């Protein structure tokens, strides 16, 4: 945008509006805070190797679970119509109605968390060919489950927490290899689901999204701030963390009052600031804001610096939690933090809306998902205690 690209999200040609220097400052501060707070666990505790049958038993339970979820998506909700192009992904989401929460719960919480814990168990196993093959089958099923939504990256997002654990402290080459495979999968899904005429056009679309579309809203909102345009109040958007049901039934916010409703929902408010027509916004259209944009709306340059510190600080905290839980051999906690980073913190770093990091649905859904994973691993825990008693 700074060099004159056309911003699709805001409908304007880019120019130098002073946003580059403040964005570079935001980036530098974020990275500085991250490395200041990041710490490696001084003493790594050697993970106790689990018996093979414990790994197999948990993984077979996950296999049954995810197979069931894929079956529900394909044969109950008819998600295969998205694959065949009979229905758009937006139409499919709308057709789920009140069952949309079930699909959201499976792809955002249950599947990623279950696979992440399986990855932890694999890391603690003998890691033979049969173990690797079973884990690979789970990953493929997870990607299939994600693809039923018709989005490019959901399949990768579901398995990302697991690979975060597997590749922790791994070599740079392994990380690059996984990143290349992931981008290739996203490219194929973009070709299938986004109506691209060729793989090259799909690549061009992804490149545009990763560059211009990733920054055009931030550029535009900073320009508004620089020219003295009054931006809407930010603080009340945090109320959305309570959930729409609470806001409507307890605090009497009126969902039919568009202006009132968007004032407490950051993503909808951002659409309004960027000039997205109301009819388009109400149809579910969303744009990429990033924490930088959120900071500008919050408080101009000061808000940007606050968001820079927050993004670097939260990233360091989650990094430390994953590292510590791995060192201590706490698989469930490790799976939780890996999932939290991959499914919530990382998307926030790319798209903004800090309220998603502590939304009531996140707390309730994670609690239910952790309990489910605990139940699937419970027999292993009981046998472990039994073995100790016999000893």
Buried (B, 14 or more C-beta within 10 A) or exposed (E): BBEEBEBEBBEBEBEEBEBBEBBEBBBEBBBEBBEEBBEEEEEBEEBEEBBEEBBBBBBEBBBEBBBEBBEBBBEEBBBEBBBEEEBBBEEBBEBBEEEBEBBBBBBBBBBBBBBBBBBBBBBBBEEEEEBEEBBEBBBEBBBBBBBBBBBBBBBBBBBBBBBBBBBBEEEEEEEEEBEEEBBEBBBBBBBBBBEBEEEEBBBEBBEEBEEBBBBBBBBBBBBBBBEEEEBBEBEEBEBBBBBBEBBEEEEEBEEEEBEEBBBBBBBBBBBBBBEBEEEEBBEEBBBBBBBBBBBBBBBBBEBBBBBBBBBBBBBBBBBBBBBBBBBBBBBBBBBBBBBBBBBBBBBBBEBBBBBBBEBEBBEEBBEEBBEBBEEBBEEBEEBEEEEEEEE
